[in-house]
């Protein structure tokens, strides 16, 4: 039971860090200043696909980390 609680705490910390990074990156790039991110990307197809691939890799990495933490907690 204690390992399961540790897993949830680590997972929540990782998700909070990811959210903080996304907000900081958006502020730095000027994408959180009232304009819609996906609409702004319509004018630049290369950047649009870079964002799509980047988000897909981010989701895959997050799932891999969750799976790794879950598999380590079972041992």
C-alpha positions as CSV (number, residue, x, y, z in Angstrom):
1,X,0.0,0.0,0.0
2,X,2.8,2.4,0.8
3,X,4.4,1.9,-2.6
4,X,1.2,2.7,-4.3
5,X,0.9,6.0,-2.4
6,X,4.5,6.8,-3.4
7,X,3.7,6.1,-7.0
8,X,0.8,8.5,-7.0
9,X,2.8,11.2,-5.3
10,X,5.6,10.9,-7.9
11,X,3.1,10.8,-10.7
12,X,1.4,14.0,-9.5
13,X,4.8,15.7,-9.1
14,X,5.8,14.7,-12.6
15,X,2.5,16.0,-14.0
16,X,2.8,19.3,-12.1
17,X,6.3,19.7,-13.4
18,X,5.1,19.1,-17.0
19,X,2.3,21.6,-16.6
20,X,4.7,24.2,-15.2
21,X,7.1,23.6,-18.1
22,X,4.3,24.0,-20.7
23,X,3.1,27.2,-19.1
24,X,6.6,28.7,-18.9
25,X,7.3,27.7,-22.5
26,X,4.0,29.2,-23.7
27,X,4.8,32.5,-21.8
28,X,8.3,32.6,-23.2
29,X,7.1,32.0,-26.8
30,X,4.3,34.5,-26.5
31,X,1.6,31.9,-27.1
32,X,-0.4,32.7,-24.0
33,X,-1.2,36.3,-24.8
34,X,-4.8,35.9,-26.0
35,X,-4.3,34.3,-29.4
36,X,-5.3,30.8,-30.1
37,X,-2.2,28.5,-30.5
38,X,-3.7,26.1,-33.1
39,X,-5.2,29.0,-35.2
40,X,-1.8,30.8,-35.2
41,X,-0.1,27.6,-36.4
42,X,-2.4,27.4,-39.4
43,X,-0.1,29.8,-41.3
44,X,3.0,27.7,-40.7
45,X,2.5,24.0,-41.6
46,X,6.0,23.0,-40.7
47,X,5.7,24.4,-37.2
48,X,2.2,22.9,-36.9
49,X,3.5,19.4,-37.5
50,X,6.5,20.0,-35.2
51,X,4.0,20.8,-32.4
52,X,1.9,17.8,-33.2
53,X,4.9,15.4,-33.2
54,X,6.3,17.1,-30.1
55,X,3.0,16.6,-28.3
56,X,2.8,13.0,-29.4
57,X,6.3,12.3,-28.2
58,X,5.5,14.1,-24.9
59,X,2.5,11.8,-24.4
60,X,4.5,8.7,-25.3
61,X,7.2,9.7,-22.8
62,X,4.7,10.4,-20.1
63,X,3.1,7.0,-20.6
64,X,6.5,5.3,-20.6
65,X,7.4,7.0,-17.3
66,X,4.1,6.0,-15.7
67,X,4.5,2.4,-16.9
68,X,8.1,2.3,-15.6
69,X,7.0,3.6,-12.2
70,X,4.1,1.2,-12.1
71,X,6.3,-1.8,-13.0
72,X,8.9,-0.8,-10.4
73,X,6.3,-0.5,-7.7
74,X,5.1,-4.1,-8.3
75,X,8.5,-5.6,-7.4
